[in-house]
Amino acid sequence: MSVTVVHVPLTGHVVGALSGTGLAAEPEVADLTGPVGLVVHLWTEDHTVVDLPLPADMLRCTTLPKVPEPLIEPMAHELSESSTGGQTLARLTDWAPGQPSLALTNSTLTLALPDPVTADTDVLVVVSGAAAPLQGTIEDGQQQVVLPVTSTAGTHGVLVLVPGRFGWLDVHTV
């Protein structure tokens, strides 16, 4: 069964998948997400839904000719190069036993990983209500990055994409 995935090239994460008839052989991102991009919705503890938008210009589409099983957890997979030279889906590593820690203020977001990275690592963080996703790099041997953000007081959803790890959804209060 072929599957078309929407992915984030910066981190490799798959953020959506679609299979079926009637799709173009290689659809454009806007064909699947609309012209604005993809919005992840997160249900908070106070029973509200926050939007975490991934702009279309940060996304790409790829059609994989054969996927062995349904893709139920998109952000638990990445698009990677196969040994035969094509692209394939690979399962990412869960955060257990450690998990990222986040500290959100009205002007910064600090992302700390459980362990130092072994190479410069690009990260993407989406904060609900922020003007745009936050991009940064955790430098080789380090385990945290501080990103500038403008956020208001209140509850915010946060989506963290770190290469090689499951997408992380969380809720924080400023």
VOPAGU-2260 file (C-alpha; in pm, 1 decimal, decimal comma):
REM VOPAGU-2260
SITE   aa  ch    i         X         Y         Z
SITE  MET   A    0       0,0       0,0       0,0
SITE  SER   A    1     140,6     341,6     -90,4
SITE  VAL   A    2     125,9     626,7     157,1
SITE  THR   A    3     182,3     998,2     111,0
SITE  VAL   A    4     342,3    1156,8     414,4
SITE  VAL   A    5     370,0    1519,8     516,8
SITE  HIS   A    6     702,7    1570,3     691,2
SITE  VAL   A    7     928,8    1835,6     841,7
SITE  PRO   A    8    1261,5    1823,1     652,3
SITE  LEU   A    9    1446,9    2009,6     930,6
SITE  THR   A   10    1392,8    1724,5    1178,9
SITE  GLY   A   11    1267,6    1436,4     961,0
SITE  HIS   A   12     941,5    1396,6    1154,6
SITE  VAL   A   13     630,8    1272,4     980,0
SITE  VAL   A   14     338,5    1490,3    1090,9
SITE  GLY   A   15      63,8    1342,3     874,8
SITE  ALA   A   16      -6,8    1055,3     639,8
SITE  LEU   A   17    -270,4     977,3     380,1
SITE  SER   A   18    -337,1     685,1     151,2
SITE  GLY   A   19    -614,9     630,2     -95,4
SITE  THR   A   20    -722,3     666,2    -451,2
SITE  GLY   A   21    -747,4     992,7    -635,6
SITE  LEU   A   22    -424,5    1144,9    -503,1
SITE  ALA   A   23    -174,0    1289,7    -746,1
SITE  ALA   A   24     142,2    1078,9    -780,0
SITE  GLU   A   25     341,4    1349,8    -599,5
SITE  PRO   A   26      98,2    1597,4    -440,7
SITE  GLU   A   27     205,5    1939,5    -320,8
SITE  VAL   A   28     185,8    2027,7      48,5
SITE  ALA   A   29    -105,3    2265,7     -16,7
SITE  ASP   A   30    -298,9    1978,5    -182,0
SITE  LEU   A   31    -301,2    1799,2     153,6
SITE  THR   A   32    -288,2    2075,0     414,7
SITE  GLY   A   33    -432,0    2379,6     241,1
SITE  PRO   A   34    -226,6    2690,4     161,5
SITE  VAL   A   35    -149,8    2779,8     524,0
SITE  GLY   A   36      -3,4    2447,8     640,1
SITE  LEU   A   37     -87,5    2184,7     898,1
SITE  VAL   A   38    -232,4    2264,0    1239,2
SITE  VAL   A   39    -186,4    2017,3    1524,1
SITE  HIS   A   40    -460,0    2051,4    1786,9
SITE  LEU   A   41    -383,7    1981,7    2152,9
SITE  TRP   A   42    -651,0    1932,8    2419,3
SITE  THR   A   43    -544,9    2096,1    2747,5
SITE  GLU   A   44    -629,1    2003,8    3105,9
SITE  ASP   A   45    -869,8    2298,3    3130,0
SITE  HIS   A   46   -1068,1    2149,0    2838,0
SITE  THR   A   47    -965,4    2396,8    2572,7
SITE  VAL   A   48    -804,3    2319,8    2240,5
SITE  VAL   A   49    -487,7    2503,5    2137,7
SITE  ASP   A   50    -357,0    2523,7    1782,7
SITE  LEU   A   51       4,4    2443,5    1697,9
SITE  PRO   A   52      55,2    2556,0    1335,6
SITE  LEU   A   53     326,0    2417,3    1109,3
SITE  PRO   A   54     350,3    2656,7     810,3
SITE  ALA   A   55     339,2    2507,1     460,0
SITE  ASP   A   56     688,4    2636,9     378,2
SITE  MET   A   57     834,4    2417,8     657,0
SITE  LEU   A   58     668,7    2101,8     521,6
SITE  ARG   A   59     720,2    1863,6     229,8
SITE  CYS   A   60     521,5    1572,2      85,8
SITE  THR   A   61     665,0    1239,5     -18,3
SITE  THR   A   62     484,0     935,4    -153,6
SITE  LEU   A   63     623,7     603,5     -39,8
SITE  PRO   A   64     534,7     318,3    -277,0
SITE  LYS   A   65     510,2      52,4     -10,0
SITE  VAL   A   66     445,2      79,5     361,6
SITE  PRO   A   67     396,8    -253,2     543,4
SITE  GLU   A   68     136,6    -139,7     796,5
SITE  PRO   A   69     -95,3     152,5     870,9
SITE  LEU   A   70      74,3     462,7    1007,7
SITE  ILE   A   71    -116,8     529,8    1330,3
SITE  GLU   A   72     136,6     747,5    1516,4
SITE  PRO   A   73     285,0     988,8    1261,5
SITE  MET   A   74     510,0    1184,5    1500,7
SITE  ALA   A   75     666,6     856,7    1613,4
SITE  HIS   A   76     817,6     813,0    1264,3
SITE  GLU   A   77    1071,0     987,7    1047,2
SITE  LEU   A   78    1136,8     987,1     677,8
SITE  SER   A   79    1484,0     845,0     620,5
SITE  GLU   A   80    1701,4     704,7     343,9
SITE  SER   A   81    1668,4     330,2     291,0
SITE  SER   A   82    1960,5      99,2     218,0
SITE  THR   A   83    1839,4      75,2    -144,8
SITE  GLY   A   84    1864,8     452,0    -195,5
SITE  GLY   A   85    1495,9     537,6    -169,4
SITE  GLN   A   86    1308,8     680,3     125,0
SITE  THR   A   87    1138,5     482,3     396,0
SITE  LEU   A   88     971,7     528,6     731,8
SITE  ALA   A   89    1172,8     458,5    1044,2
SITE  ARG   A   90    1039,7     442,4    1396,9
SITE  LEU   A   91    1182,7     712,9    1621,6
SITE  THR   A   92    1306,9     657,5    1976,5
SITE  ASP   A   93    1064,5     720,6    2261,1
SITE  TRP   A   94    1165,9     968,4    2530,2
SITE  ALA   A   95    1156,6     707,9    2809,6
SITE  PRO   A   96    1319,6     697,0    3057,5
SITE  GLY   A   97    1416,1    1064,9    3027,9
SITE  GLN   A   98    1210,2    1334,6    2863,6
SITE  PRO   A   99    1272,8    1688,4    2751,3
SITE  SER   A  100    1217,7    1964,6    3000,9
SITE  LEU   A  101    1073,0    2298,0    2896,2
SITE  ALA   A  102    1072,0    2634,0    3068,3
SITE  LEU   A  103     846,1    2891,1    2903,3
SITE  THR   A  104     844,0    3259,8    2992,8
SITE  ASN   A  105     693,6    3555,2    2810,2
SITE  SER   A  106    1025,2    3603,5    2621,7
SITE  THR   A  107    1210,9    3268,7    2608,6
SITE  LEU   A  108    1163,7    2896,7    2583,7
SITE  THR   A  109    1440,2    2676,6    2723,1
SITE  LEU   A  110    1449,0    2322,4    2588,8
SITE  ALA   A  111    1671,0    2079,1    2780,4
SITE  LEU   A  112    1724,5    1720,3    2666,1
SITE  PRO   A  113    1792,9    1434,6    2909,2
SITE  ASP   A  114    2142,2    1382,3    2762,8
SITE  PRO   A  115    2394,0    1587,8    2564,6
SITE  VAL   A  116    2378,2    1554,5    2184,6
SITE  THR   A  117    2669,6    1399,5    1994,4
SITE  ALA   A  118    2644,4    1637,5    1696,5
SITE  ASP   A  119    2491,1    1977,7    1627,0
SITE  THR   A  120    2115,6    1908,6    1636,0
SITE  ASP   A  121    1850,1    2130,0    1478,4
SITE  VAL   A  122    1524,9    2153,4    1673,8
SITE  LEU   A  123    1182,3    2293,7    1592,1
SITE  VAL   A  124     941,4    2410,9    1862,1
SITE  VAL   A  125     587,2    2534,6    1804,6
SITE  VAL   A  126     423,7    2736,6    2084,1
SITE  SER   A  127      52,1    2810,2    2057,0
SITE  GLY   A  128      -8,1    3180,3    2011,2
SITE  ALA   A  129     349,3    3252,0    1895,5
SITE  ALA   A  130     394,3    3429,9    1563,0
SITE  ALA   A  131     600,4    3148,4    1408,7
SITE  PRO   A  132     768,1    2819,0    1500,3
SITE  LEU   A  133    1098,5    2849,6    1683,0
SITE  GLN   A  134    1412,2    2703,7    1527,1
SITE  GLY   A  135    1741,5    2650,7    1699,1
SITE  THR   A  136    2044,0    2426,3    1726,4
SITE  ILE   A  137    2167,7    2234,6    2026,9
SITE  GLU   A  138    2543,1    2233,6    1981,9
SITE  ASP   A  139    2755,3    1918,8    1994,9
SITE  GLY   A  140    2815,3    1812,9    2356,4
SITE  GLN   A  141    2536,8    2036,6    2490,8
SITE  GLN   A  142    2186,4    1940,5    2598,6
SITE  GLN   A  143    1989,1    2262,4    2590,1
SITE  VAL   A  144    1896,7    2560,1    2376,9
SITE  VAL   A  145    1726,9    2888,7    2468,7
SITE  LEU   A  146    1493,1    3023,2    2201,1
SITE  PRO   A  147    1336,7    3369,5    2186,1
SITE  VAL   A  148     956,1    3373,4    2187,4
SITE  THR   A  149     685,8    3626,8    2256,5
SITE  SER   A  150     406,4    3468,4    2456,8
SITE  THR   A  151     129,3    3605,2    2669,8
SITE  ALA   A  152      25,1    3500,8    3017,6
SITE  GLY   A  153    -184,2    3186,4    3021,9
SITE  THR   A  154    -177,5    2825,3    2905,7
SITE  HIS   A  155      17,5    2734,4    2591,8
SITE  GLY   A  156      50,8    2413,3    2397,2
SITE  VAL   A  157     402,4    2322,2    2289,2
SITE  LEU   A  158     517,2    2082,8    2015,5
SITE  VAL   A  159     886,5    1984,7    2025,4
SITE  LEU   A  160    1055,3    1811,6    1730,3
SITE  VAL   A  161    1407,1    1679,2    1793,5
SITE  PRO   A  162    1562,3    1451,1    1528,4
SITE  GLY   A  163    1562,8    1085,6    1626,7
SITE  ARG   A  164    1298,8    1125,1    1901,7
SITE  PHE   A  165     919,3    1107,3    1909,3
SITE  GLY   A  166     742,1    1439,9    1862,8
SITE  TRP   A  167     669,6    1580,4    2211,8
SITE  LEU   A  168     341,4    1755,9    2296,7
SITE  ASP   A  169     307,5    1937,2    2626,2
SITE  VAL   A  170     118,0    2217,0    2799,2
SITE  HIS   A  171     289,4    2503,5    2985,3
SITE  THR   A  172     169,2    2810,9    3170,5
SITE  VAL   A  173     335,3    3150,2    3157,2
